[in-house]
Amino acid sequence: MIEPGVEADASVLDALSVPRRGRIYDLEVERFRGMPLWDGHPSFEVLSYRTPRGIRVQGDQEWLLRENNTWNLGVISDFVLGTTHSGTHVDALSHITVGEDNHWHGGFTEAEHLGDWGPTREDASAIPPFVLRGVVVDVAAAVGVDRLPNGYGISAEDLRRASEDQGVKIERGDAVLIRTGQASVWPDSDALRQTVGSGLALDGARWLVEEMGARLLGNDTESFEQVPAPDPTHPNPVHKYLLVEQGIHIVENLYLEELARDLVREFLFVMLPLKIRGATASMVRPIAIA
């Protein structure tokens, strides 16, 4: 139901009309202790916090210990430690800073808008829910390989040619997902290191945003963009362009293998970020409905 005075978003209604078969594709990779992560992030840990035996020994939960607990009801809870940039995640606009003032999208700066508990503006709590028409551009298949090689930069011409060959029509407001093939070996760390750094080049990002009008971009790699960057004095130019200059969110570590296997090119894309105040990303479980 649309609230009075709130205008409906026609793009959402258009996206909801895309599915034809009603098949759901899970686009998330699994998170677990020891999972592959960029070296700049802390490790991901899942620790048991309370257990049935521990509660009995500790004796601090009377409601589980008293005589009328005839079911011997127990409780297991856990403690998760790790970066919000683990596994499949969407970057907040505060993730990347530039300039001597370390500013990010919207003109917010480290000096004025970064507190002890994270950014106070454009953090993960500001990332909207996404219900969009989605398309996948399988660049690896277009190039004729299972996985793009180390450091391969996906250019505008790569995207244009792959889209034409695969019959992918990119429309304004779309979520555009780009397959490099890296997720085909997830979570094999050794195999992932053999294809590290393939990703979107700056001209490819400009083409998708400025010419095609993409609203959200994602792929199946940890770095999203070409690494190392062609110009070593400008690391991560695609992150700077999308997050800082354009205000376009980036989704990384998507699992696109089933979409590629079934030759699904168009779908309803649904992604609901967690509202974590102060975080610079949100772990997500996006789905595609074809």
DAVENHU-V376122 format. One record per pair of residues at least 12 apart in sequence whose ideal C-beta (glycine too) atoms are under 10 Angstrom apart, sorted by the first residue. I is the first residue (numbers start at 0). J is the second residue. Records with the same first field share a line. If there is no record, write none. Layout:
# DAVENHU-V376122
I = J + J
This chain:
# DAVENHU-V376122
8 = 130 + 172
9 = 172
10 = 130 + 131 + 132 + 170 + 171 + 172 + 173 + 214
11 = 128 + 129 + 130 + 131 + 132 + 172 + 267
12 = 130
13 = 131 + 132 + 170 + 172 + 267
14 = 129 + 130 + 131 + 132 + 133 + 172 + 173 + 174 + 266 + 267 + 268 + 269 + 288
15 = 130 + 132 + 267 + 269 + 288
16 = 132 + 267
17 = 131 + 132 + 133 + 134 + 265 + 266 + 267 + 268 + 287 + 288 + 289
18 = 265 + 266 + 267 + 287 + 288 + 289
19 = 265 + 266 + 288 + 289
20 = 261 + 263 + 266 + 288 + 289
21 = 288 + 289
22 = 257 + 261 + 263 + 266 + 287 + 288 + 289
23 = 266 + 267 + 269 + 286 + 287 + 288 + 289
24 = 133 + 135 + 254 + 255 + 256 + 257 + 258 + 260 + 261 + 263 + 266 + 268 + 285 + 286 + 287 + 288 + 289
25 = 87 + 254 + 257 + 284 + 285 + 286 + 287
26 = 87 + 133 + 135 + 176 + 182 + 217 + 219 + 250 + 252 + 253 + 254 + 255 + 256 + 257 + 258 + 266 + 268 + 269 + 270 + 283 + 284 + 285 + 286 + 287
27 = 86 + 87 + 88 + 252 + 253 + 254 + 270 + 282 + 283 + 284 + 285 + 286
28 = 85 + 86 + 87 + 88 + 182 + 185 + 186 + 219 + 251 + 252 + 253 + 254 + 284
29 = 86 + 87 + 185 + 186 + 254
30 = 43 + 45 + 79 + 81 + 85 + 86 + 87 + 88 + 186 + 252 + 282 + 284
31 = 43 + 44 + 45 + 85 + 86 + 186
32 = 44 + 45 + 46 + 79 + 80 + 81
33 = 186 + 188
34 = 81 + 85 + 86 + 185 + 186 + 188 + 252
35 = 85 + 86 + 185 + 186 + 187 + 188 + 189 + 190 + 191 + 192 + 221 + 252
36 = 81 + 82 + 84 + 85 + 86 + 188 + 221 + 252
37 = 82 + 84 + 85 + 221 + 222 + 226 + 251
39 = 82 + 84
40 = 81 + 82 + 83 + 84 + 85 + 221 + 280
41 = 80 + 81 + 82 + 84 + 85
42 = 80 + 81 + 82 + 85
43 = 79 + 80 + 81 + 82 + 84 + 85 + 86 + 282
44 = 77 + 78 + 79 + 80 + 81
45 = 77 + 78 + 79 + 80 + 81
46 = 77 + 78 + 79 + 80
47 = 75 + 76 + 77 + 78
48 = 74 + 75 + 76 + 77 + 78 + 79
49 = 63 + 73 + 74 + 75 + 76 + 77 + 78
50 = 73 + 74 + 75 + 76 + 77
51 = 63 + 71 + 72 + 73 + 74 + 75
52 = 73
53 = 73 + 74 + 75
54 = 73 + 74 + 75 + 76
55 = 71 + 73
60 = 73 + 74
62 = 74
79 = 282
81 = 282
82 = 278 + 279 + 280 + 282
83 = 117 + 122 + 123 + 272 + 273 + 275 + 277 + 278 + 279 + 280 + 281 + 282 + 283
84 = 221 + 251 + 252 + 278 + 279 + 280 + 281 + 282
85 = 221 + 252 + 280 + 282
86 = 185 + 186 + 221 + 251 + 252 + 253 + 254 + 282 + 283 + 284
87 = 182 + 217 + 219 + 250 + 251 + 252 + 253 + 254 + 270 + 282 + 283 + 284 + 285
88 = 123 + 217 + 221 + 249 + 250 + 251 + 252 + 253 + 272 + 273 + 278 + 279 + 280 + 281 + 282 + 283 + 285
89 = 123 + 126 + 129 + 215 + 217 + 248 + 249 + 250 + 251 + 270 + 271 + 272 + 273 + 280 + 281 + 282 + 283 + 285
90 = 123 + 126 + 217 + 223 + 238 + 241 + 242 + 247 + 248 + 249 + 250 + 251 + 279 + 280 + 281
91 = 103 + 104 + 117 + 118 + 120 + 121 + 122 + 123 + 124 + 125 + 126 + 242 + 248 + 249 + 272 + 275 + 277 + 278 + 279 + 280 + 281
92 = 104 + 105 + 107 + 118 + 120 + 121 + 122 + 123 + 125 + 126 + 241 + 242 + 243 + 245 + 246 + 247 + 248 + 249 + 279
93 = 105 + 107 + 109 + 112 + 113 + 117 + 118 + 119 + 120 + 121 + 122 + 123 + 125 + 242 + 243 + 277 + 278 + 279 + 280
94 = 118 + 121 + 122 + 123 + 238 + 242 + 243 + 248 + 249 + 278 + 279 + 280
95 = 235 + 237 + 238 + 239 + 240 + 241 + 242 + 243 + 249 + 279
96 = 108 + 109 + 113 + 118 + 239 + 242 + 243 + 279
97 = 233 + 235 + 238 + 239 + 242 + 243 + 244
98 = 243
101 = 113
102 = 243
103 = 118 + 120 + 121 + 239 + 242 + 243 + 246 + 279
104 = 120 + 121 + 241 + 242 + 243 + 244 + 245 + 246 + 247
105 = 120 + 121 + 125 + 243 + 246
106 = 120
107 = 119 + 120 + 121 + 122
108 = 120
113 = 277
114 = 277
115 = 277
116 = 276 + 277 + 278
117 = 275 + 276 + 277 + 278 + 279
118 = 276 + 277 + 278 + 279
119 = 276 + 277
121 = 242 + 246 + 279
122 = 274 + 275 + 276 + 277 + 278 + 279 + 280 + 281
123 = 272 + 273 + 274 + 275 + 276 + 277 + 278 + 279 + 280 + 281 + 282
124 = 272 + 273 + 274 + 275 + 276 + 277 + 278 + 281
125 = 272 + 274 + 276
126 = 248 + 270 + 271 + 272 + 273 + 274 + 275 + 278 + 280 + 281 + 283
127 = 215 + 248 + 270 + 271 + 272
128 = 269 + 270 + 271 + 272 + 274
129 = 174 + 214 + 215 + 248 + 250 + 268 + 269 + 270 + 271 + 272 + 283 + 285
130 = 174 + 267 + 268 + 269 + 270 + 271
131 = 170 + 172 + 173 + 174 + 175 + 213 + 214 + 215 + 266 + 267 + 268 + 269 + 270
132 = 168 + 169 + 170 + 171 + 172 + 173 + 174 + 175 + 214 + 265 + 266 + 267 + 268
133 = 173 + 174 + 175 + 176 + 215 + 217 + 258 + 263 + 264 + 265 + 266 + 267 + 268 + 269 + 270 + 285 + 286 + 287 + 288 + 289
134 = 162 + 165 + 167 + 168 + 169 + 170 + 173 + 174 + 175 + 176 + 177 + 211 + 213 + 258 + 263 + 264 + 265 + 266 + 268 + 287
135 = 161 + 165 + 167 + 174 + 175 + 176 + 177 + 178 + 217 + 218 + 219 + 253 + 255 + 258 + 259 + 262 + 263 + 264 + 265 + 266 + 268 + 287
136 = 153 + 157 + 158 + 159 + 160 + 161 + 162 + 164 + 165 + 167 + 169 + 175 + 176 + 177 + 178 + 203 + 207 + 218 + 255 + 264
137 = 161 + 162 + 164 + 165 + 167 + 176 + 177 + 178 + 179 + 180 + 255 + 258 + 259 + 262 + 264
138 = 151 + 153 + 154 + 157 + 158 + 160 + 161 + 162 + 165 + 177 + 178 + 179 + 180 + 197 + 198 + 199 + 203 + 218
139 = 151 + 153 + 161 + 177 + 178 + 179 + 180 + 181 + 183 + 194 + 197 + 219 + 255 + 259
140 = 161 + 164 + 165 + 178 + 180 + 259 + 262
141 = 153 + 157 + 158 + 160 + 161 + 162 + 163 + 164 + 165 + 178
142 = 157 + 160 + 161 + 179 + 180
144 = 179 + 180 + 194 + 197
145 = 180 + 181 + 183 + 184 + 194
146 = 178 + 179 + 180 + 181 + 182 + 183 + 184 + 190 + 191 + 193 + 194 + 197 + 219
147 = 177 + 178 + 179 + 180 + 181 + 194 + 196 + 197 + 198 + 220 + 225
148 = 179 + 193 + 194 + 195 + 196 + 197
149 = 192 + 193 + 194 + 195 + 196 + 197 + 226 + 227
150 = 194 + 195 + 196 + 197 + 198 + 225 + 226 + 227 + 228 + 229
151 = 179 + 194 + 196 + 197 + 198 + 200 + 225
152 = 196 + 197 + 198 + 199 + 200 + 201 + 202 + 203 + 224 + 225 + 226 + 228 + 229 + 237
153 = 177 + 179 + 197 + 198 + 199 + 200 + 202 + 203 + 204 + 218 + 224 + 225 + 237
154 = 199 + 200 + 201 + 202 + 203 + 206 + 225
155 = 199 + 200 + 201 + 202 + 203 + 204 + 205 + 206 + 207 + 210 + 211
156 = 200 + 202 + 203 + 206
157 = 177 + 199 + 200 + 202 + 203 + 206
158 = 175 + 177 + 199 + 200 + 202 + 203 + 204 + 206 + 207 + 211
159 = 203 + 206 + 210 + 211
161 = 177 + 178
162 = 175 + 211 + 264
165 = 262 + 264
166 = 262 + 264 + 265
167 = 264 + 265
168 = 211 + 264 + 265
169 = 206 + 207 + 210 + 211 + 212 + 213 + 265
170 = 211 + 212 + 213 + 214 + 265
171 = 211 + 212 + 213 + 214
172 = 211 + 212 + 213 + 214 + 215
173 = 207 + 211 + 212 + 213 + 214 + 215 + 216 + 265 + 268
174 = 213 + 214 + 215 + 216 + 217 + 248 + 250 + 266 + 267 + 268 + 269 + 270 + 285 + 287
175 = 199 + 207 + 208 + 211 + 212 + 213 + 214 + 215 + 216 + 217 + 218 + 268
176 = 215 + 216 + 217 + 218 + 219 + 250 + 253 + 255 + 258 + 266 + 268 + 285 + 287
177 = 198 + 199 + 203 + 207 + 216 + 217 + 218 + 219 + 220 + 223 + 253 + 255
178 = 218 + 219 + 220 + 253 + 255 + 256 + 258 + 259
179 = 194 + 196 + 197 + 198 + 199 + 218 + 219 + 220 + 223 + 255
180 = 194 + 197 + 219 + 220 + 255 + 256 + 259
181 = 193 + 194 + 195 + 196 + 197 + 198 + 218 + 219 + 220 + 221 + 222 + 252 + 253 + 255 + 256
182 = 218 + 219 + 220 + 252 + 253 + 254 + 255 + 256 + 257 + 259
183 = 219 + 254 + 255 + 256 + 259 + 260
184 = 256
185 = 219 + 221 + 252 + 254 + 256
186 = 252
191 = 220 + 221
194 = 220
195 = 220 + 221 + 222 + 226
196 = 220 + 221 + 222 + 224 + 225 + 226 + 227 + 228
197 = 218 + 219 + 220 + 222 + 224 + 225 + 226
198 = 218 + 219 + 220 + 221 + 222 + 223 + 224 + 225 + 226 + 237 + 251
199 = 216 + 217 + 218 + 220 + 222 + 223 + 224 + 225 + 237 + 238 + 240 + 241 + 249
200 = 224 + 225 + 228 + 229 + 236 + 237
201 = 224 + 225 + 228 + 229 + 230 + 233 + 236 + 237 + 239 + 240 + 241
202 = 237
203 = 216 + 224 + 225 + 237
204 = 216 + 223 + 224 + 236 + 237 + 238 + 240 + 241 + 245 + 247 + 249
205 = 237 + 240 + 241 + 245
207 = 241 + 247
208 = 240 + 241 + 244 + 245 + 247
209 = 245
213 = 241 + 245 + 247
214 = 247 + 248
215 = 241 + 247 + 248 + 249 + 250 + 268 + 270 + 285
216 = 237 + 241 + 245 + 247 + 248 + 249 + 250 + 251
217 = 248 + 249 + 250 + 251 + 252 + 253 + 255 + 268 + 270 + 283 + 285
218 = 249 + 250 + 251 + 252 + 253 + 255
219 = 250 + 251 + 252 + 253 + 254 + 255 + 256 + 259
220 = 251 + 252 + 253
221 = 251 + 252
222 = 235 + 237 + 238 + 251 + 252
223 = 235 + 237 + 238 + 241 + 249 + 250 + 251 + 252 + 253
224 = 236 + 237 + 238 + 239 + 240 + 241 + 249 + 251
225 = 237
237 = 249
242 = 279
248 = 270 + 272 + 280 + 281
249 = 280
250 = 268 + 270 + 272 + 280 + 283 + 285
251 = 280
252 = 282 + 283
253 = 270 + 283 + 285 + 287
254 = 285
255 = 287
257 = 287
258 = 287 + 289
261 = 289
263 = 287 + 288 + 289
264 = 289
265 = 287 + 289
266 = 286 + 287 + 288 + 289
267 = 286 + 287 + 288 + 289
268 = 285 + 286 + 287 + 288
269 = 283 + 284 + 285 + 286 + 287 + 288
270 = 283 + 284 + 285 + 286 + 287
271 = 283 + 284 + 285 + 286
272 = 285
